[in-house]
Amino acid sequence: MDRIAPGLFVGSAEAAADASRQRAAGVTTVCALTHDPPAGGYPDAASSSTRR
């Protein structure tokens, strides 16, 4: 996961599923641009919705 601007991060599906990494970075919302959610799902604390 890389910070590309203040408050904006880009990362992999695995990073989107890593709650401790998100907390450490101050992430509050995840917008996943992928076909499928990460294998382990998203952390409960993250906001997520799926659109196809």
MODELLER restraints for C-alpha pairs under 7 A, 6 or more apart:
rsr = mdl.restraints
at = mdl.atoms
rsr.add(forms.Gaussian(group=physical.xy_distance, feature=features.Distance(at['CA:1:A'], at['CA:9:A']), mean=6.40, stdev=0.5))
rsr.add(forms.Gaussian(group=physical.xy_distance, feature=features.Distance(at['CA:1:A'], at['CA:10:A']), mean=5.56, stdev=0.5))
rsr.add(forms.Gaussian(group=physical.xy_distance, feature=features.Distance(at['CA:1:A'], at['CA:11:A']), mean=4.03, stdev=0.5))
rsr.add(forms.Gaussian(group=physical.xy_distance, feature=features.Distance(at['CA:1:A'], at['CA:12:A']), mean=6.75, stdev=0.5))
rsr.add(forms.Gaussian(group=physical.xy_distance, feature=features.Distance(at['CA:1:A'], at['CA:15:A']), mean=6.12, stdev=0.5))
rsr.add(forms.Gaussian(group=physical.xy_distance, feature=features.Distance(at['CA:2:A'], at['CA:9:A']), mean=5.37, stdev=0.5))
rsr.add(forms.Gaussian(group=physical.xy_distance, feature=features.Distance(at['CA:2:A'], at['CA:10:A']), mean=5.37, stdev=0.5))
rsr.add(forms.Gaussian(group=physical.xy_distance, feature=features.Distance(at['CA:2:A'], at['CA:11:A']), mean=6.19, stdev=0.5))
rsr.add(forms.Gaussian(group=physical.xy_distance, feature=features.Distance(at['CA:3:A'], at['CA:9:A']), mean=4.30, stdev=0.5))
rsr.add(forms.Gaussian(group=physical.xy_distance, feature=features.Distance(at['CA:3:A'], at['CA:10:A']), mean=6.50, stdev=0.5))
rsr.add(forms.Gaussian(group=physical.xy_distance, feature=features.Distance(at['CA:4:A'], at['CA:10:A']), mean=6.94, stdev=0.5))
rsr.add(forms.Gaussian(group=physical.xy_distance, feature=features.Distance(at['CA:13:A'], at['CA:38:A']), mean=5.26, stdev=0.5))
rsr.add(forms.Gaussian(group=physical.xy_distance, feature=features.Distance(at['CA:14:A'], at['CA:38:A']), mean=6.07, stdev=0.5))
rsr.add(forms.Gaussian(group=physical.xy_distance, feature=features.Distance(at['CA:16:A'], at['CA:30:A']), mean=6.70, stdev=0.5))
rsr.add(forms.Gaussian(group=physical.xy_distance, feature=features.Distance(at['CA:16:A'], at['CA:42:A']), mean=6.61, stdev=0.5))
rsr.add(forms.Gaussian(group=physical.xy_distance, feature=features.Distance(at['CA:17:A'], at['CA:38:A']), mean=6.29, stdev=0.5))
rsr.add(forms.Gaussian(group=physical.xy_distance, feature=features.Distance(at['CA:17:A'], at['CA:40:A']), mean=6.73, stdev=0.5))
rsr.add(forms.Gaussian(group=physical.xy_distance, feature=features.Distance(at['CA:17:A'], at['CA:41:A']), mean=6.09, stdev=0.5))
rsr.add(forms.Gaussian(group=physical.xy_distance, feature=features.Distance(at['CA:17:A'], at['CA:42:A']), mean=4.61, stdev=0.5))
rsr.add(forms.Gaussian(group=physical.xy_distance, feature=features.Distance(at['CA:17:A'], at['CA:43:A']), mean=5.83, stdev=0.5))
rsr.add(forms.Gaussian(group=physical.xy_distance, feature=features.Distance(at['CA:18:A'], at['CA:43:A']), mean=6.99, stdev=0.5))
rsr.add(forms.Gaussian(group=physical.xy_distance, feature=features.Distance(at['CA:19:A'], at['CA:43:A']), mean=5.54, stdev=0.5))
rsr.add(forms.Gaussian(group=physical.xy_distance, feature=features.Distance(at['CA:28:A'], at['CA:46:A']), mean=6.14, stdev=0.5))
rsr.add(forms.Gaussian(group=physical.xy_distance, feature=features.Distance(at['CA:29:A'], at['CA:46:A']), mean=5.56, stdev=0.5))
rsr.add(forms.Gaussian(group=physical.xy_distance, feature=features.Distance(at['CA:29:A'], at['CA:47:A']), mean=5.14, stdev=0.5))
rsr.add(forms.Gaussian(group=physical.xy_distance, feature=features.Distance(at['CA:30:A'], at['CA:46:A']), mean=6.39, stdev=0.5))
rsr.add(forms.Gaussian(group=physical.xy_distance, feature=features.Distance(at['CA:30:A'], at['CA:47:A']), mean=6.11, stdev=0.5))
rsr.add(forms.Gaussian(group=physical.xy_distance, feature=features.Distance(at['CA:30:A'], at['CA:48:A']), mean=6.18, stdev=0.5))
rsr.add(forms.Gaussian(group=physical.xy_distance, feature=features.Distance(at['CA:31:A'], at['CA:48:A']), mean=6.94, stdev=0.5))
